[in-house]
Amino acid sequence: MFEGLKKRLSNFMDSVVSKEKAEIKKEEEQEQHPEAITKEQKADIGERNKVHIAEEPTTKQKSHTHVNEARNIEMETVGETSKNEEHYKPNQNADKAHAEEIKMPQSPKEEKKEEHAASSKAHPAAPKHDEIKVQEKHHEKKPTVGTATKIKGIFMGNVHLKEGDIDPFISALKIGLLESDVNYDVVEKLTDEIRKDMLSRSISSRGLDNEIRQIIRESIQKILAKRSGSDLLEVAKEKKAAHELPLKILFIGPNGAGKTTTMAKIANMFITNGFTCVMSASDTFRAAAIEQTTFHADKLGIRVVKGAYGSDPASIAFDAIAHAKAHNVDVVLMDSAGRQETNKSLVEELKKIARVTKPDMKIFIGESIAGNSLLDQVKALNEAVSIDGIILTKLDCDAKGGNTISLLSELSIPILFFGIGEKYNDLMPYDPDFIIDNILPNN
């Protein structure tokens, strides 16, 4: 009987020790991650602390000698376990506090408050909408000059900019140029030149932003100042003085660019300055093109030479020149059908018109809102008939005129006028400063 009891007690003690070890391991994990302690775990800690409190053996237990010895063995084992707990638990007071807390009953409201506080710690509240806006503003990057450069400027007056100082300005400039329809390759070339110029200069630390802006302006102005063409009125005056009239002008360009309307504006300009004109309705391809030319000629009070649709445009232009010579007309303005540079048959037709009429000036009419394709159009038609000047239309349609930089950077063809509306006097002479003011950012 004694042996059986001892064996049962031994098994019981083994289970107690293994349970205590498992509990100690849980406590170690909870000390590393205190937020993971749940309410049920707090209750388990309190129950375990109760077990650690030694109880006085009753009179009935004293009478059972073997059971009493077994209890002594149990108490020694529990004592050893408690020492191990002291080694692993740096703060037993916290466990006692948990035990006392569990012993005291709480109302449902207090339990809800406690759970809400615990969840708030584990999951902090999301920032408010206004706080998010403040954080986003804080992370915005603006073009600024480096601190070291500014400090040098305070003591020395002038500074030499570094790559890090220039990069934000160059990036902002690239975006502005591309949004203004400047060709990508031209943008890269231009900004590289501006970067080198800025790095090579000693710039005053006072009003640094304005000086950098002025450097950019000067670099763009160098390109836009490439204008070797003569003014149309001056050309007409010279030919009149030399008795070499009529002045023959051929208008070419893609479909829908506004050739006929622009031709009427040029006619109005000559008439206003005392020259006589005749118009050639040489666009025999587009529907209503002849009627449109006739409408403008009637409003301006000038003669129009025209033929049937589908007839040879070169012959109609030739007849208009003959009429001008016979009636001492100063200027012949010749329209042509719109054509893309990729249409080889129409390009060949254009070459024929140029050979037959031998115009004094061949003016390309293009849209200022055409973007990068404008440069390709001018290059192709220039190779075909050798363009003498460019007029950019529709600058009033929210265009900044940045493609003038592309044209003048890659070609030596001058820009003559900008079309800024539909009225006859809505023709603005080429002005580089007007383009620069449109392109450069305001700040």
PyMOL commands that set and color helices and strands:
alter all, ss='L'
color gray80, all
select helices_A, chain A and resi 2-32+34-36+39-52+59-62+65-88+92-103+108-122+129-139+147-156+163-179+184-200+208-224+232-241+259-272+289-300+313-326+344-357+373-385+403-410+432-439
alter helices_A, ss='H'
color red, helices_A
select strands_A, chain A and resi 158-159+203-204+247-252+277-280+303-305+331-334+361-367+389-393+415-419+427-429
alter strands_A, ss='S'
color yellow, strands_A
deselect
rebuild
show_as cartoon
